[in-house]
Amino acid sequence: MFIPRLIISAALALVLTQALPAQARSITVAVVGDSLANDLANGMEDIFAGKPVNVFKQTRFATGLVRDDYYDWNGTVRNALKHGDANVLVVVMGGNDHQPIRIKGRRLDPLSKAWRAEYARRVAHFMKTVKQSRAKLYWVGLPDVRSEKLANGYRAMNAIYKREAKKHGIAYIDIWNKFHPQDSAYSSFGKSLEGVKRKIRMDDGMHFTEPGRKLFANYVARAIGIR
């Protein structure tokens, strides 16, 4: 569950700085989602170590919005929101969702018209759930990955996230080309925050190494205005 903390909105942080004692000038960022969300949260913990940014992880590996029979994200987040709050809530979801949806005895193949419609419905439902939070909301799109088939699926899913985020008043953060030059193909290597060439993606072609997690976190933190 989310850990209750002294709450100020990210947007008001600068305005209230002079009025609050130093120890109260902190921001809590809740990161919600799958293993990619966990990478982001770990990276944020690293780049904000010793700084007044508290990172709370509500992550679960191998989950998503397709297999709601396995893990109920709506129920998990709805329950968590009853027990605390955060200034910023960031969602990274979908890394495991490029798979068939089974509903009412039907199998919907990934990216089929029926699949896209049902997946969009589930994304919209989850966005309505997280909007119960008083936090500023952000949805982070999926990153480019090594598998061409999976990358094609992620592009289509990102289009759904972006469209639904706009409908529901949630800021969308596009990270697709942020880990390699836009005119190049996927690469496991790139410049670290220190400007040194490092391995930034894991051998699975999807997840991030420690330097990659810091890059991921730095980009998102800048997008939400806390770095």
C-alpha angles and dihedrals in degrees: 000000000000113000113237112239139165102288132215123158117252090233092055097043095097093043093052098042095099093046098051128072113249095253091058096055097098135121125212117213117194114201113201129188147046134330092300087056087052090054089052093048092049090050091050091051088054099047094043097044108140093009130108094260115107116202119204119189123212096172136142125186122232094017136115144137097290100064098047087149087067100040127009107214094176092055093044095051094040089055093045092053090059092062104047147336143229137212092235129025118194123190125201109177139149106057090120098035101089091102138093119292115221114204130162092346093310127116114216112199117225114274094004114137092256091047093052092049093050093043091050088052090053093047090050091049092051092048089054088052096052090045087072085077120092089219127107103263129223131176115202116209122227119271127240112274136199097247109085092205092051092043090055089051092048092052090056092045092049088055088056093048092049094048095046093044089057091050092051099042095249120140113243121214116202113208099162098118100021097106099053136021112287092238095053135076126253113295132184089215133067144136116300124221086269090057095249123129107252140160103267102172129059124243090262089071092235116063129065134251119223094274089045093050090054091051090049092049094045093053094048092044090054091047091055093043103245099112 
